Amino acid sequence: MITQQIFSTVIDSQKAIFEKKPSGVQREILDKIPNINGFASIISGLRRSGKSTIQLQFKKKYFPNEGLFLNFEDPRLAGIEIKDFQRLYNEVIARKSKVLFFDEIQIVKSWEIFVNQLIREDFFVIITGSNASLLSKELGTHLTGRHFSTELFPFSYLEFLTFKEFENNENSFREYLSKGGMPDYLRTGIDSYLNNLLDDILIRDVAIRFGLRDINSLRQLAVYLISNIGTLFSANSLSGMFGIKSSTTFLDYFSYFKDVYIIDFVPKFDYSLKKQIRNPQKVYCIDLGIYHQNKIVFSPNDGHVLENAVYLHLRRKSKEIYYYQNKGECDFVVAINGIPQELFQVCHEINSMNIDREINGLLEAMDYFKIKNSIIITQNQTDIYTKDDLTIRIIPAWQWMSKIE
C-alpha cells in the first residue's frame, strides 16, 4: 500500500528535481501539444529521448505557476496498485492543482480508470510513456474521445544543430549521421551509453513487460535488424535464426520493437491491405547513434545510413510511409488517409552507374500515383530532371532537412 504521506513526499522530492532540470533545446513538437482542460495529452516515445524535458518545457510555457509532477517509476512507489490511486487523488485535491504531469503511469494496471476520473473532473493531464501500443490499447478502452496523442523522437537535424550550436552545412550533417539525436549521448559523448540504453529497453520495456525469458535471442534479433537498416525483411525469411522457429514469434518480436520505438518497419504500398501484409517490409532504426554503436557490420553503409535519416525525418511528420516496388523502386511514398501525396528517392551519390535506375524507378512511381513532382535526396548534389510534365529535384539532405515547414 502507498500511503498519502508517501505520495506527498515523492511529489515534493520529484518537484525539486523536475523544476531544476535544464529546459534544453525547445522541441519542434512543443507547439503541437494540445492544451485543453478535460483532456489527457499523451506523449509517447523512445526511453531517454526527452519526454520529461518536454513536459517541463510545456509547464514553463503554459503553466509556470501551477502543475503537479509525478514519475511512477520512482522506487518509493514500487508495488503501486489501482486501489492506491484514491490516496493519490486525495493528495492532488489537497494541493489544489488542476494540471497534472504523469510520467510512465502505464506501469500501473488500470491506470486509465484513474485518469478518466480526473479528466471528467476537468483536470488537464499530460502523460508520457515509452510504449506506444500499450498506451493506445488502454486509451481506447476508457479515454475514447478524451485524449490527444503526440509522438516524440530523438533530436531532428535542426534540433541537433541547436543543441550542438553548429552551423547548417554538410559537415554538420555528417556529424548528425554519425551521432544521431539522443540528448544524453550528445551531451556526454560516451559510446557505451547507447549500448546500455538498448539493453535497458530490451529488458525493462520488452522482456519484463511482455514476459519473455529468452533475452539472448531477443537481443540478437534486435541487433541483427539494427545492423541491416534499409533492408527488406519478413518473418518467414528469418525462420530458424537465433533459435526462433516460429514466424509468429518473429512477428511478435517485430511488434515489440516497434512499440518501444527501437525499430520501425515500412510496408510496401499496395491498395490491397492483404498484399501489404504479405510483402516484406523495410527496417529502420529509430536513431542513428543507436545504429552505429550497436551494429555488427563494419562497412560504412553510407547509402542506407542516409536513407534511414531521411525516413526518420519523414516519420516525424507522418505515420503513413511506404516503399514502392514494381519494375522499378521508389524508397518512400508518403500518404495522407491512404492516398499517396509525395515521393522520395534516396541516393548517397548520383553517378553514371545508378542514375538510370534511380530516375526510372521514381518516374515509374510518379506515373503510377499521378504525382507530377518528386525529390531525390543525396549527400551533396543538386540538380533538376524533367521529362514531359514531370519534374524531379535533386537536393542535398542537409538542405532538405533544414527547411522549416
Phi, psi and omega in degrees: 000136176258116182283163177297327178296321177296314178303316181298315180296315181296316180299316180296315182291322179290327178299317180299319180288316184299313186282342175272349181297135177301142181290334177069194179289129178296125183281147185296334183274358186305314183286352181264355180279119182298147181233082186223123176299149179082011178227155171259134177251117186258127175241114180244153180173176180302140176304137178070021179267358175114023184291317179292328178295319180289332172299316179296318178298319179295316180298313182294329182282317188251331185224062185297336184245015183213160175124133178247127182249137177212121175262117186282356176271005175299130181303332180291346178256013180301134179087007180300140181232169183301326181292339179285345183295334178297320179289325174296319178299318179299322180291321177298314180297320181296329182272353173056041176248130178262005180240121187235133178245110181248128180248124178059038178292341184291352176287347179265124181298134178068025178302329186294336177294318179295314180296322178299320176299317182296314184289334174291337177264017172072026170282154169254120187240126173250125184239132173245145180204156185256019179221109187292314185292318180300316178298311186295323180297316183287326178297322181294338183281311189238345186247022182304125178078003183233027179211156173237143182241136178225140178256139177245128179249167171305167185311136168288176178299316180295320177294322176300315179300317180295315182298316183273353183057045179262154169283153179277103178203180184295324179296319177296320180294322176299322177295320178297318179297330183269335185253333183077203188228023178281119189305312183292327177291318178294329180284319186266326184071013181271112185300322184296341178305317183284335172293313180295322179298315179300315179298317179300316181294316181297322182279307187284316188266344180245294187300309182291315184295323184255009174068040181264138181259327185275077182291329181297313178295323179299314181290319178302316180294316180300313181294322179297315179293316178302322183287344186241043179302144179080006183255149178280136180222152167219159179298321181295325182291340181260358185306128179095345180280149176060024179075013180254117185263333186270129176294332177296321178296318176300317180297322177297315180297318177304316181297319179296315180299320179291319181300323183263011173065035172271312187228146176233157184232139181245120181278162173284138179288132172203141179291345175264118180297324179298318179292324176302315183292324184285333185282153176299156178244152175273144182250140177222150177268144185287345179208134183286336172295316176299320177300306186296325185273351182236356182292157178241022173244152188241001175281154181300323177055039187302321183297313181287329175296315177297318179299319179297317179298319179296318178302313181299322178296317179292322184294330177296339184252341186208145173265345184264085181233134181225170165247155180247137179210122173217247170289320175247185182227150172227130190295316185222130173243116180259125184241160172234120183053041176082359182253116181302135182240323186222148179234137181224133172248144179239127179215122183302317178213122174281126178217182184295339182279335187235353188298320180295317180298314183292314181294312184294323178297320180289319178298322178297316179294321179297319179293318182295318184265359180058046178249127189274334184233141179210176186225138166253123182260125183237178177288314184207019184256150178227135179188172174224134179236130178235147174212119185056241181255018181257139181231129176242121176263136175253124189219142176295142183300321184292331175284317181297317183284344182267003177281129179272121183251000000 
